Amino acid sequence: MTNNDIFKKLRVAHKLRDEDIVKILELVDFRITKSELNAFFRREDHPKYMECGDQILRNFLNGLIIHLRGPMPKKQKKTS
């Protein structure tokens, strides 16, 4: 199973549209255009197909966590 397959399955499972994915990636300061994003969801034999790298999938997963759970709370420093 490739990163593209995982990305497609997550997109369908969470009912995400292109705009949603772009916003999720922006949560982790990762910028991507809709046309770049669509290249990941094309068939492998399509001329404009692009392989989804580990960095993109990792950033999407981190952004999805923030999207679903909210940002991590700030740790308070203990004073003794």
mmCIF file of the N, C-alpha and C atoms, coordinates in Angstrom:
data_MODEL
# 
_entry.id   MODEL 
# 
loop_
_atom_site.group_PDB 
_atom_site.id 
_atom_site.type_symbol 
_atom_site.label_atom_id 
_atom_site.label_alt_id 
_atom_site.label_comp_id 
_atom_site.label_asym_id 
_atom_site.label_entity_id 
_atom_site.label_seq_id 
_atom_site.pdbx_PDB_ins_code 
_atom_site.Cartn_x 
_atom_site.Cartn_y 
_atom_site.Cartn_z 
_atom_site.occupancy 
_atom_site.B_iso_or_equiv 
_atom_site.pdbx_formal_charge 
_atom_site.auth_seq_id 
_atom_site.auth_comp_id 
_atom_site.auth_asym_id 
_atom_site.auth_atom_id 
_atom_site.pdbx_PDB_model_num 
ATOM 1   N N  . MET A 1 1  ? 0.851   -1.174 0.000   1.00 0.00 ? 1  MET A N  1 
ATOM 2   C CA . MET A 1 1  ? 0.000   0.000  0.000   1.00 0.00 ? 1  MET A CA 1 
ATOM 3   C C  . MET A 1 1  ? 0.900   1.241  0.000   1.00 0.00 ? 1  MET A C  1 
ATOM 4   N N  . THR A 1 2  ? 0.639   2.150  -0.918  1.00 0.00 ? 2  THR A N  1 
ATOM 5   C CA . THR A 1 2  ? 1.470   3.342  -1.049  1.00 0.00 ? 2  THR A CA 1 
ATOM 6   C C  . THR A 1 2  ? 0.921   4.484  -0.194  1.00 0.00 ? 2  THR A C  1 
ATOM 7   N N  . ASN A 1 3  ? 1.721   5.535  -0.067  1.00 0.00 ? 3  ASN A N  1 
ATOM 8   C CA . ASN A 1 3  ? 1.261   6.735  0.642   1.00 0.00 ? 3  ASN A CA 1 
ATOM 9   C C  . ASN A 1 3  ? 0.038   7.325  -0.048  1.00 0.00 ? 3  ASN A C  1 
ATOM 10  N N  . ASN A 1 4  ? -0.003  7.237  -1.393  1.00 0.00 ? 4  ASN A N  1 
ATOM 11  C CA . ASN A 1 4  ? -1.152  7.747  -2.125  1.00 0.00 ? 4  ASN A CA 1 
ATOM 12  C C  . ASN A 1 4  ? -2.423  6.992  -1.738  1.00 0.00 ? 4  ASN A C  1 
ATOM 13  N N  . ASP A 1 5  ? -2.319  5.668  -1.605  1.00 0.00 ? 5  ASP A N  1 
ATOM 14  C CA . ASP A 1 5  ? -3.476  4.863  -1.207  1.00 0.00 ? 5  ASP A CA 1 
ATOM 15  C C  . ASP A 1 5  ? -3.954  5.246  0.187   1.00 0.00 ? 5  ASP A C  1 
ATOM 16  N N  . ILE A 1 6  ? -3.022  5.433  1.110   1.00 0.00 ? 6  ILE A N  1 
ATOM 17  C CA . ILE A 1 6  ? -3.375  5.818  2.487   1.00 0.00 ? 6  ILE A CA 1 
ATOM 18  C C  . ILE A 1 6  ? -4.056  7.180  2.485   1.00 0.00 ? 6  ILE A C  1 
ATOM 19  N N  . PHE A 1 7  ? -3.489  8.122  1.730   1.00 0.00 ? 7  PHE A N  1 
ATOM 20  C CA . PHE A 1 7  ? -4.043  9.472  1.634   1.00 0.00 ? 7  PHE A CA 1 
ATOM 21  C C  . PHE A 1 7  ? -5.466  9.426  1.079   1.00 0.00 ? 7  PHE A C  1 
ATOM 22  N N  . LYS A 1 8  ? -5.683  8.630  0.022   1.00 0.00 ? 8  LYS A N  1 
ATOM 23  C CA . LYS A 1 8  ? -7.023  8.499  -0.581  1.00 0.00 ? 8  LYS A CA 1 
ATOM 24  C C  . LYS A 1 8  ? -8.014  7.918  0.417   1.00 0.00 ? 8  LYS A C  1 
ATOM 25  N N  . LYS A 1 9  ? -7.599  6.883  1.138   1.00 0.00 ? 9  LYS A N  1 
ATOM 26  C CA . LYS A 1 9  ? -8.500  6.231  2.097   1.00 0.00 ? 9  LYS A CA 1 
ATOM 27  C C  . LYS A 1 9  ? -8.866  7.173  3.247   1.00 0.00 ? 9  LYS A C  1 
ATOM 28  N N  . LEU A 1 10 ? -7.903  7.943  3.727   1.00 0.00 ? 10 LEU A N  1 
ATOM 29  C CA . LEU A 1 10 ? -8.193  8.913  4.786   1.00 0.00 ? 10 LEU A CA 1 
ATOM 30  C C  . LEU A 1 10 ? -9.130  10.009 4.286   1.00 0.00 ? 10 LEU A C  1 
ATOM 31  N N  . ARG A 1 11 ? -8.925  10.421 3.049   1.00 0.00 ? 11 ARG A N  1 
ATOM 32  C CA . ARG A 1 11 ? -9.780  11.454 2.451   1.00 0.00 ? 11 ARG A CA 1 
ATOM 33  C C  . ARG A 1 11 ? -11.228 10.985 2.397   1.00 0.00 ? 11 ARG A C  1 
ATOM 34  N N  . VAL A 1 12 ? -11.434 9.745  1.959   1.00 0.00 ? 12 VAL A N  1 
ATOM 35  C CA . VAL A 1 12 ? -12.788 9.193  1.856   1.00 0.00 ? 12 VAL A CA 1 
ATOM 36  C C  . VAL A 1 12 ? -13.382 8.945  3.244   1.00 0.00 ? 12 VAL A C  1 
ATOM 37  N N  . ALA A 1 13 ? -12.592 8.366  4.139   1.00 0.00 ? 13 ALA A N  1 
ATOM 38  C CA . ALA A 1 13 ? -13.079 8.027  5.476   1.00 0.00 ? 13 ALA A CA 1 
ATOM 39  C C  . ALA A 1 13 ? -13.537 9.261  6.256   1.00 0.00 ? 13 ALA A C  1 
ATOM 40  N N  . HIS A 1 14 ? -12.834 10.371 6.072   1.00 0.00 ? 14 HIS A N  1 
ATOM 41  C CA . HIS A 1 14 ? -13.184 11.598 6.802   1.00 0.00 ? 14 HIS A CA 1 
ATOM 42  C C  . HIS A 1 14 ? -14.034 12.556 5.972   1.00 0.00 ? 14 HIS A C  1 
ATOM 43  N N  . LYS A 1 15 ? -14.421 12.105 4.757   1.00 0.00 ? 15 LYS A N  1 
ATOM 44  C CA . LYS A 1 15 ? -15.270 12.902 3.866   1.00 0.00 ? 15 LYS A CA 1 
ATOM 45  C C  . LYS A 1 15 ? -14.697 14.292 3.644   1.00 0.00 ? 15 LYS A C  1 
ATOM 46  N N  . LEU A 1 16 ? -13.406 14.342 3.282   1.00 0.00 ? 16 LEU A N  1 
ATOM 47  C CA . LEU A 1 16 ? -12.711 15.614 3.102   1.00 0.00 ? 16 LEU A CA 1 
ATOM 48  C C  . LEU A 1 16 ? -12.712 16.029 1.634   1.00 0.00 ? 16 LEU A C  1 
ATOM 49  N N  . ARG A 1 17 ? -12.928 17.304 1.390   1.00 0.00 ? 17 ARG A N  1 
ATOM 50  C CA . ARG A 1 17 ? -12.811 17.859 0.049   1.00 0.00 ? 17 ARG A CA 1 
ATOM 51  C C  . ARG A 1 17 ? -11.436 18.513 -0.074  1.00 0.00 ? 17 ARG A C  1 
ATOM 52  N N  . ASP A 1 18 ? -11.103 18.926 -1.288  1.00 0.00 ? 18 ASP A N  1 
ATOM 53  C CA . ASP A 1 18 ? -9.791  19.529 -1.534  1.00 0.00 ? 18 ASP A CA 1 
ATOM 54  C C  . ASP A 1 18 ? -9.537  20.717 -0.608  1.00 0.00 ? 18 ASP A C  1 
ATOM 55  N N  . GLU A 1 19 ? -10.547 21.575 -0.465  1.00 0.00 ? 19 GLU A N  1 
ATOM 56  C CA . GLU A 1 19 ? -10.386 22.768 0.379   1.00 0.00 ? 19 GLU A CA 1 
ATOM 57  C C  . GLU A 1 19 ? -10.092 22.385 1.825   1.00 0.00 ? 19 GLU A C  1 
ATOM 58  N N  . ASP A 1 20 ? -10.749 21.313 2.287   1.00 0.00 ? 20 ASP A N  1 
ATOM 59  C CA . ASP A 1 20 ? -10.529 20.850 3.665   1.00 0.00 ? 20 ASP A CA 1 
ATOM 60  C C  . ASP A 1 20 ? -9.087  20.380 3.859   1.00 0.00 ? 20 ASP A C  1 
ATOM 61  N N  . ILE A 1 21 ? -8.577  19.640 2.884   1.00 0.00 ? 21 ILE A N  1 
ATOM 62  C CA . ILE A 1 21 ? -7.213  19.121 2.991   1.00 0.00 ? 21 ILE A CA 1 
ATOM 63  C C  . ILE A 1 21 ? -6.198  20.258 2.955   1.00 0.00 ? 21 ILE A C  1 
ATOM 64  N N  . VAL A 1 22 ? -6.439  21.246 2.092   1.00 0.00 ? 22 VAL A N  1 
ATOM 65  C CA . VAL A 1 22 ? -5.542  22.408 2.024   1.00 0.00 ? 22 VAL A CA 1 
ATOM 66  C C  . VAL A 1 22 ? -5.525  23.125 3.373   1.00 0.00 ? 22 VAL A C  1 
ATOM 67  N N  . LYS A 1 23 ? -6.697  23.296 3.995   1.00 0.00 ? 23 LYS A N  1 
ATOM 68  C CA . LYS A 1 23 ? -6.780  23.967 5.298   1.00 0.00 ? 23 LYS A CA 1 
ATOM 69  C C  . LYS A 1 23 ? -6.104  23.141 6.395   1.00 0.00 ? 23 LYS A C  1 
ATOM 70  N N  . ILE A 1 24 ? -6.267  21.819 6.330   1.00 0.00 ? 24 ILE A N  1 
ATOM 71  C CA . ILE A 1 24 ? -5.635  20.943 7.315   1.00 0.00 ? 24 ILE A CA 1 
ATOM 72  C C  . ILE A 1 24 ? -4.114  21.053 7.216   1.00 0.00 ? 24 ILE A C  1 
ATOM 73  N N  . LEU A 1 25 ? -3.588  21.077 5.999   1.00 0.00 ? 25 LEU A N  1 
ATOM 74  C CA . LEU A 1 25 ? -2.140  21.204 5.822   1.00 0.00 ? 25 LEU A CA 1 
ATOM 75  C C  . LEU A 1 25 ? -1.648  22.578 6.261   1.00 0.00 ? 25 LEU A C  1 
ATOM 76  N N  . GLU A 1 26 ? -2.485  23.603 6.129   1.00 0.00 ? 26 GLU A N  1 
ATOM 77  C CA . GLU A 1 26 ? -2.094  24.944 6.588   1.00 0.00 ? 26 GLU A CA 1 
ATOM 78  C C  . GLU A 1 26 ? -1.979  25.002 8.107   1.00 0.00 ? 26 GLU A C  1 
ATOM 79  N N  . LEU A 1 27 ? -2.683  24.108 8.811   1.00 0.00 ? 27 LEU A N  1 
ATOM 80  C CA . LEU A 1 27 ? -2.589  24.078 10.277  1.00 0.00 ? 27 LEU A CA 1 
ATOM 81  C C  . LEU A 1 27 ? -1.171  23.757 10.747  1.00 0.00 ? 27 LEU A C  1 
ATOM 82  N N  . VAL A 1 28 ? -0.413  23.058 9.903   1.00 0.00 ? 28 VAL A N  1 
ATOM 83  C CA . VAL A 1 28 ? 0.974   22.720 10.246  1.00 0.00 ? 28 VAL A CA 1 
ATOM 84  C C  . VAL A 1 28 ? 1.948   23.498 9.366   1.00 0.00 ? 28 VAL A C  1 
ATOM 85  N N  . ASP A 1 29 ? 1.494   24.645 8.863   1.00 0.00 ? 29 ASP A N  1 
ATOM 86  C CA . ASP A 1 29 ? 2.313   25.547 8.040   1.00 0.00 ? 29 ASP A CA 1 
ATOM 87  C C  . ASP A 1 29 ? 2.880   24.873 6.799   1.00 0.00 ? 29 ASP A C  1 
ATOM 88  N N  . PHE A 1 30 ? 2.073   24.016 6.172   1.00 0.00 ? 30 PHE A N  1 
ATOM 89  C CA . PHE A 1 30 ? 2.472   23.363 4.925   1.00 0.00 ? 30 PHE A CA 1 
ATOM 90  C C  . PHE A 1 30 ? 1.532   23.846 3.830   1.00 0.00 ? 30 PHE A C  1 
ATOM 91  N N  . ARG A 1 31 ? 2.087   24.503 2.827   1.00 0.00 ? 31 ARG A N  1 
ATOM 92  C CA . ARG A 1 31 ? 1.284   25.075 1.748   1.00 0.00 ? 31 ARG A CA 1 
ATOM 93  C C  . ARG A 1 31 ? 1.283   24.144 0.538   1.00 0.00 ? 31 ARG A C  1 
ATOM 94  N N  . ILE A 1 32 ? 0.096   23.942 -0.031  1.00 0.00 ? 32 ILE A N  1 
ATOM 95  C CA . ILE A 1 32 ? -0.051  23.121 -1.225  1.00 0.00 ? 32 ILE A CA 1 
ATOM 96  C C  . ILE A 1 32 ? -1.239  23.655 -2.019  1.00 0.00 ? 32 ILE A C  1 
ATOM 97  N N  . THR A 1 33 ? -1.150  23.589 -3.334  1.00 0.00 ? 33 THR A N  1 
ATOM 98  C CA . THR A 1 33 ? -2.263  24.048 -4.172  1.00 0.00 ? 33 THR A CA 1 
ATOM 99  C C  . THR A 1 33 ? -3.202  22.879 -4.454  1.00 0.00 ? 33 THR A C  1 
ATOM 100 N N  . LYS A 1 34 ? -4.412  23.192 -4.894  1.00 0.00 ? 34 LYS A N  1 
ATOM 101 C CA . LYS A 1 34 ? -5.377  22.145 -5.208  1.00 0.00 ? 34 LYS A CA 1 
ATOM 102 C C  . LYS A 1 34 ? -4.896  21.280 -6.366  1.00 0.00 ? 34 LYS A C  1 
ATOM 103 N N  . SER A 1 35 ? -4.240  21.884 -7.350  1.00 0.00 ? 35 SER A N  1 
ATOM 104 C CA . SER A 1 35 ? -3.762  21.098 -8.490  1.00 0.00 ? 35 SER A CA 1 
ATOM 105 C C  . SER A 1 35 ? -2.655  20.132 -8.068  1.00 0.00 ? 35 SER A C  1 
ATOM 106 N N  . GLU A 1 36 ? -1.768  20.568 -7.160  1.00 0.00 ? 36 GLU A N  1 
ATOM 107 C CA . GLU A 1 36 ? -0.740  19.654 -6.638  1.00 0.00 ? 36 GLU A CA 1 
ATOM 108 C C  . GLU A 1 36 ? -1.393  18.513 -5.859  1.00 0.00 ? 36 GLU A C  1 
ATOM 109 N N  . LEU A 1 37 ? -2.412  18.859 -5.104  1.00 0.00 ? 37 LEU A N  1 
ATOM 110 C CA . LEU A 1 37 ? -3.121  17.870 -4.298  1.00 0.00 ? 37 LEU A CA 1 
ATOM 111 C C  . LEU A 1 37 ? -3.819  16.849 -5.180  1.00 0.00 ? 37 LEU A C  1 
ATOM 112 N N  . ASN A 1 38 ? -4.467  17.303 -6.243  1.00 0.00 ? 38 ASN A N  1 
ATOM 113 C CA . ASN A 1 38 ? -5.179  16.390 -7.136  1.00 0.00 ? 38 ASN A CA 1 
ATOM 114 C C  . ASN A 1 38 ? -4.247  15.405 -7.822  1.00 0.00 ? 38 ASN A C  1 
ATOM 115 N N  . ALA A 1 39 ? -2.995  15.769 -8.003  1.00 0.00 ? 39 ALA A N  1 
ATOM 116 C CA . ALA A 1 39 ? -2.031  14.863 -8.636  1.00 0.00 ? 39 ALA A CA 1 
ATOM 117 C C  . ALA A 1 39 ? -1.836  13.597 -7.788  1.00 0.00 ? 39 ALA A C  1 
ATOM 118 N N  . PHE A 1 40 ? -2.011  13.695 -6.474  1.00 0.00 ? 40 PHE A N  1 
ATOM 119 C CA . PHE A 1 40 ? -1.868  12.535 -5.599  1.00 0.00 ? 40 PHE A CA 1 
ATOM 120 C C  . PHE A 1 40 ? -3.031  11.557 -5.742  1.00 0.00 ? 40 PHE A C  1 
ATOM 121 N N  . PHE A 1 41 ? -4.194  12.066 -6.141  1.00 0.00 ? 41 PHE A N  1 
ATOM 122 C CA . PHE A 1 41 ? -5.397  11.242 -6.195  1.00 0.00 ? 41 PHE A CA 1 
ATOM 123 C C  . PHE A 1 41 ? -5.676  10.684 -7.589  1.00 0.00 ? 41 PHE A C  1 
ATOM 124 N N  . ARG A 1 42 ? -4.804  10.944 -8.531  1.00 0.00 ? 42 ARG A N  1 
ATOM 125 C CA . ARG A 1 42 ? -4.967  10.404 -9.888  1.00 0.00 ? 42 ARG A CA 1 
ATOM 126 C C  . ARG A 1 42 ? -4.500  8.955  -9.935  1.00 0.00 ? 42 ARG A C  1 
ATOM 127 N N  . ARG A 1 43 ? -4.885  8.270  -11.015 1.00 0.00 ? 43 ARG A N  1 
ATOM 128 C CA . ARG A 1 43 ? -4.423  6.895  -11.210 1.00 0.00 ? 43 ARG A CA 1 
ATOM 129 C C  . ARG A 1 43 ? -2.937  6.898  -11.543 1.00 0.00 ? 43 ARG A C  1 
ATOM 130 N N  . GLU A 1 44 ? -2.268  5.827  -11.197 1.00 0.00 ? 44 GLU A N  1 
ATOM 131 C CA . GLU A 1 44 ? -0.815  5.767  -11.384 1.00 0.00 ? 44 GLU A CA 1 
ATOM 132 C C  . GLU A 1 44 ? -0.392  5.887  -12.840 1.00 0.00 ? 44 GLU A C  1 
ATOM 133 N N  . ASP A 1 45 ? -1.253  5.491  -13.772 1.00 0.00 ? 45 ASP A N  1 
ATOM 134 C CA . ASP A 1 45 ? -0.883  5.558  -15.186 1.00 0.00 ? 45 ASP A CA 1 
ATOM 135 C C  . ASP A 1 45 ? -1.230  6.905  -15.828 1.00 0.00 ? 45 ASP A C  1 
ATOM 136 N N  . HIS A 1 46 ? -1.804  7.814  -15.048 1.00 0.00 ? 46 HIS A N  1 
ATOM 137 C CA . HIS A 1 46 ? -2.135  9.156  -15.555 1.00 0.00 ? 46 HIS A CA 1 
ATOM 138 C C  . HIS A 1 46 ? -0.847  9.968  -15.708 1.00 0.00 ? 46 HIS A C  1 
ATOM 139 N N  . PRO A 1 47 ? -0.731  10.765 -16.784 1.00 0.00 ? 47 PRO A N  1 
ATOM 140 C CA . PRO A 1 47 ? 0.519   11.527 -16.987 1.00 0.00 ? 47 PRO A CA 1 
ATOM 141 C C  . PRO A 1 47 ? 0.812   12.566 -15.896 1.00 0.00 ? 47 PRO A C  1 
ATOM 142 N N  . LYS A 1 48 ? -0.211  13.060 -15.223 1.00 0.00 ? 48 LYS A N  1 
ATOM 143 C CA . LYS A 1 48 ? 0.005   14.079 -14.185 1.00 0.00 ? 48 LYS A CA 1 
ATOM 144 C C  . LYS A 1 48 ? 0.027   13.494 -12.769 1.00 0.00 ? 48 LYS A C  1 
ATOM 145 N N  . TYR A 1 49 ? 0.062   12.169 -12.671 1.00 0.00 ? 49 TYR A N  1 
ATOM 146 C CA . TYR A 1 49 ? 0.144   11.505 -11.367 1.00 0.00 ? 49 TYR A CA 1 
ATOM 147 C C  . TYR A 1 49 ? 1.445   11.884 -10.669 1.00 0.00 ? 49 TYR A C  1 
ATOM 148 N N  . MET A 1 50 ? 1.362   12.089 -9.362  1.00 0.00 ? 50 MET A N  1 
ATOM 149 C CA . MET A 1 50 ? 2.557   12.397 -8.585  1.00 0.00 ? 50 MET A CA 1 
ATOM 150 C C  . MET A 1 50 ? 2.541   11.517 -7.333  1.00 0.00 ? 50 MET A C  1 
ATOM 151 N N  . GLU A 1 51 ? 3.681   10.973 -6.994  1.00 0.00 ? 51 GLU A N  1 
ATOM 152 C CA . GLU A 1 51 ? 3.781   10.128 -5.814  1.00 0.00 ? 51 GLU A CA 1 
ATOM 153 C C  . GLU A 1 51 ? 3.751   10.994 -4.555  1.00 0.00 ? 51 GLU A C  1 
ATOM 154 N N  . CYS A 1 52 ? 2.972   10.567 -3.579  1.00 0.00 ? 52 CYS A N  1 
ATOM 155 C CA . CYS A 1 52 ? 2.867   11.280 -2.305  1.00 0.00 ? 52 CYS A CA 1 
ATOM 156 C C  . CYS A 1 52 ? 4.054   10.872 -1.434  1.00 0.00 ? 52 CYS A C  1 
ATOM 157 N N  . GLY A 1 53 ? 4.873   11.824 -1.098  1.00 0.00 ? 53 GLY A N  1 
ATOM 158 C CA . GLY A 1 53 ? 6.046   11.537 -0.281  1.00 0.00 ? 53 GLY A CA 1 
ATOM 159 C C  . GLY A 1 53 ? 5.706   11.422 1.196   1.00 0.00 ? 53 GLY A C  1 
ATOM 160 N N  . ASP A 1 54 ? 6.667   10.928 1.952   1.00 0.00 ? 54 ASP A N  1 
ATOM 161 C CA . ASP A 1 54 ? 6.487   10.761 3.392   1.00 0.00 ? 54 ASP A CA 1 
ATOM 162 C C  . ASP A 1 54 ? 6.222   12.088 4.090   1.00 0.00 ? 54 ASP A C  1 
ATOM 163 N N  . GLN A 1 55 ? 6.905   13.150 3.643   1.00 0.00 ? 55 GLN A N  1 
ATOM 164 C CA . GLN A 1 55 ? 6.765   14.455 4.289   1.00 0.00 ? 55 GLN A CA 1 
ATOM 165 C C  . GLN A 1 55 ? 5.332   14.982 4.155   1.00 0.00 ? 55 GLN A C  1 
ATOM 166 N N  . ILE A 1 56 ? 4.731   14.826 2.992   1.00 0.00 ? 56 ILE A N  1 
ATOM 167 C CA . ILE A 1 56 ? 3.373   15.330 2.782   1.00 0.00 ? 56 ILE A CA 1 
ATOM 168 C C  . ILE A 1 56 ? 2.385   14.538 3.625   1.00 0.00 ? 56 ILE A C  1 
ATOM 169 N N  . LEU A 1 57 ? 2.509   13.212 3.603   1.00 0.00 ? 57 LEU A N  1 
ATOM 170 C CA . LEU A 1 57 ? 1.601   12.389 4.396   1.00 0.00 ? 57 LEU A CA 1 
ATOM 171 C C  . LEU A 1 57 ? 1.772   12.663 5.888   1.00 0.00 ? 57 LEU A C  1 
ATOM 172 N N  . ARG A 1 58 ? 3.020   12.814 6.351   1.00 0.00 ? 58 ARG A N  1 
ATOM 173 C CA . ARG A 1 58 ? 3.287   13.110 7.765   1.00 0.00 ? 58 ARG A CA 1 
ATOM 174 C C  . ARG A 1 58 ? 2.650   14.442 8.164   1.00 0.00 ? 58 ARG A C  1 
ATOM 175 N N  . ASN A 1 59 ? 2.830   15.466 7.331   1.00 0.00 ? 59 ASN A N  1 
ATOM 176 C CA . ASN A 1 59 ? 2.230   16.768 7.635   1.00 0.00 ? 59 ASN A CA 1 
ATOM 177 C C  . ASN A 1 59 ? 0.710   16.698 7.625   1.00 0.00 ? 59 ASN A C  1 
ATOM 178 N N  . PHE A 1 60 ? 0.156   15.926 6.684   1.00 0.00 ? 60 PHE A N  1 
ATOM 179 C CA . PHE A 1 60 ? -1.303  15.783 6.655   1.00 0.00 ? 60 PHE A CA 1 
ATOM 180 C C  . PHE A 1 60 ? -1.801  15.105 7.931   1.00 0.00 ? 60 PHE A C  1 
ATOM 181 N N  . LEU A 1 61 ? -1.137  14.044 8.360   1.00 0.00 ? 61 LEU A N  1 
ATOM 182 C CA . LEU A 1 61 ? -1.557  13.338 9.576   1.00 0.00 ? 61 LEU A CA 1 
ATOM 183 C C  . LEU A 1 61 ? -1.455  14.238 10.803  1.00 0.00 ? 61 LEU A C  1 
ATOM 184 N N  . ASN A 1 62 ? -0.378  15.008 10.905  1.00 0.00 ? 62 ASN A N  1 
ATOM 185 C CA . ASN A 1 62 ? -0.237  15.944 12.029  1.00 0.00 ? 62 ASN A CA 1 
ATOM 186 C C  . ASN A 1 62 ? -1.325  17.016 11.979  1.00 0.00 ? 62 ASN A C  1 
ATOM 187 N N  . GLY A 1 63 ? -1.621  17.524 10.791  1.00 0.00 ? 63 GLY A N  1 
ATOM 188 C CA . GLY A 1 63 ? -2.688  18.510 10.644  1.00 0.00 ? 63 GLY A CA 1 
ATOM 189 C C  . GLY A 1 63 ? -4.049  17.920 10.949  1.00 0.00 ? 63 GLY A C  1 
ATOM 190 N N  . LEU A 1 64 ? -4.261  16.669 10.560  1.00 0.00 ? 64 LEU A N  1 
ATOM 191 C CA . LEU A 1 64 ? -5.540  16.002 10.825  1.00 0.00 ? 64 LEU A CA 1 
ATOM 192 C C  . LEU A 1 64 ? -5.765  15.840 12.325  1.00 0.00 ? 64 LEU A C  1 
ATOM 193 N N  . ILE A 1 65 ? -4.707  15.540 13.059  1.00 0.00 ? 65 ILE A N  1 
ATOM 194 C CA . ILE A 1 65 ? -4.813  15.433 14.522  1.00 0.00 ? 65 ILE A CA 1 
ATOM 195 C C  . ILE A 1 65 ? -5.255  16.771 15.104  1.00 0.00 ? 65 ILE A C  1 
ATOM 196 N N  . ILE A 1 66 ? -4.638  17.857 14.657  1.00 0.00 ? 66 ILE A N  1 
ATOM 197 C CA . ILE A 1 66 ? -5.007  19.188 15.148  1.00 0.00 ? 66 ILE A CA 1 
ATOM 198 C C  . ILE A 1 66 ? -6.443  19.512 14.746  1.00 0.00 ? 66 ILE A C  1 
ATOM 199 N N  . HIS A 1 67 ? -6.812  19.158 13.525  1.00 0.00 ? 67 HIS A N  1 
ATOM 200 C CA . HIS A 1 67 ? -8.164  19.413 13.015  1.00 0.00 ? 67 HIS A CA 1 
ATOM 201 C C  . HIS A 1 67 ? -9.216  18.681 13.846  1.00 0.00 ? 67 HIS A C  1 
ATOM 202 N N  . LEU A 1 68 ? -8.932  17.434 14.210  1.00 0.00 ? 68 LEU A N  1 
ATOM 203 C CA . LEU A 1 68 ? -9.916  16.622 14.927  1.00 0.00 ? 68 LEU A CA 1 
ATOM 204 C C  . LEU A 1 68 ? -9.914  16.850 16.437  1.00 0.00 ? 68 LEU A C  1 
ATOM 205 N N  . ARG A 1 69 ? -8.721  17.055 17.020  1.00 0.00 ? 69 ARG A N  1 
ATOM 206 C CA . ARG A 1 69 ? -8.617  17.177 18.480  1.00 0.00 ? 69 ARG A CA 1 
ATOM 207 C C  . ARG A 1 69 ? -8.379  18.588 18.966  1.00 0.00 ? 69 ARG A C  1 
ATOM 208 N N  . GLY A 1 70 ? -7.894  19.450 18.089  1.00 0.00 ? 70 GLY A N  1 
ATOM 209 C CA . GLY A 1 70 ? -7.507  20.783 18.511  1.00 0.00 ? 70 GLY A CA 1 
ATOM 210 C C  . GLY A 1 70 ? -6.020  20.805 18.812  1.00 0.00 ? 70 GLY A C  1 
ATOM 211 N N  . PRO A 1 71 ? -5.445  22.006 18.940  1.00 0.00 ? 71 PRO A N  1 
ATOM 212 C CA . PRO A 1 71 ? -4.004  22.100 19.199  1.00 0.00 ? 71 PRO A CA 1 
ATOM 213 C C  . PRO A 1 71 ? -3.653  21.567 20.583  1.00 0.00 ? 71 PRO A C  1 
ATOM 214 N N  . MET A 1 72 ? -2.400  21.148 20.715  1.00 0.00 ? 72 MET A N  1 
ATOM 215 C CA . MET A 1 72 ? -1.913  20.653 22.002  1.00 0.00 ? 72 MET A CA 1 
ATOM 216 C C  . MET A 1 72 ? -1.913  21.786 23.023  1.00 0.00 ? 72 MET A C  1 
ATOM 217 N N  . PRO A 1 73 ? -2.377  21.502 24.237  1.00 0.00 ? 73 PRO A N  1 
ATOM 218 C CA . PRO A 1 73 ? -2.308  22.550 25.259  1.00 0.00 ? 73 PRO A CA 1 
ATOM 219 C C  . PRO A 1 73 ? -0.859  22.841 25.624  1.00 0.00 ? 73 PRO A C  1 
ATOM 220 N N  . LYS A 1 74 ? -0.595  24.079 25.961  1.00 0.00 ? 74 LYS A N  1 
ATOM 221 C CA . LYS A 1 74 ? 0.755   24.471 26.345  1.00 0.00 ? 74 LYS A CA 1 
ATOM 222 C C  . LYS A 1 74 ? 1.089   23.866 27.697  1.00 0.00 ? 74 LYS A C  1 
ATOM 223 N N  . LYS A 1 75 ? 2.318   23.392 27.832  1.00 0.00 ? 75 LYS A N  1 
ATOM 224 C CA . LYS A 1 75 ? 2.770   22.824 29.101  1.00 0.00 ? 75 LYS A CA 1 
ATOM 225 C C  . LYS A 1 75 ? 3.110   23.968 30.057  1.00 0.00 ? 75 LYS A C  1 
ATOM 226 N N  . GLN A 1 76 ? 2.634   23.835 31.277  1.00 0.00 ? 76 GLN A N  1 
ATOM 227 C CA . GLN A 1 76 ? 2.949   24.840 32.279  1.00 0.00 ? 76 GLN A CA 1 
ATOM 228 C C  . GLN A 1 76 ? 4.224   24.436 33.002  1.00 0.00 ? 76 GLN A C  1 
ATOM 229 N N  . LYS A 1 77 ? 5.076   25.422 33.229  1.00 0.00 ? 77 LYS A N  1 
ATOM 230 C CA . LYS A 1 77 ? 6.310   25.153 33.966  1.00 0.00 ? 77 LYS A CA 1 
ATOM 231 C C  . LYS A 1 77 ? 6.020   25.074 35.449  1.00 0.00 ? 77 LYS A C  1 
ATOM 232 N N  . LYS A 1 78 ? 6.619   24.070 36.072  1.00 0.00 ? 78 LYS A N  1 
ATOM 233 C CA . LYS A 1 78 ? 6.450   23.923 37.524  1.00 0.00 ? 78 LYS A CA 1 
ATOM 234 C C  . LYS A 1 78 ? 7.407   24.867 38.226  1.00 0.00 ? 78 LYS A C  1 
ATOM 235 N N  . THR A 1 79 ? 6.918   25.528 39.224  1.00 0.00 ? 79 THR A N  1 
ATOM 236 C CA . THR A 1 79 ? 7.776   26.376 40.051  1.00 0.00 ? 79 THR A CA 1 
ATOM 237 C C  . THR A 1 79 ? 7.846   25.749 41.442  1.00 0.00 ? 79 THR A C  1 
ATOM 238 N N  . SER A 1 80 ? 9.043   25.567 41.917  1.00 0.00 ? 80 SER A N  1 
ATOM 239 C CA . SER A 1 80 ? 9.178   24.914 43.224  1.00 0.00 ? 80 SER A CA 1 
ATOM 240 C C  . SER A 1 80 ? 9.655   25.852 44.288  1.00 0.00 ? 80 SER A C  1 
# 
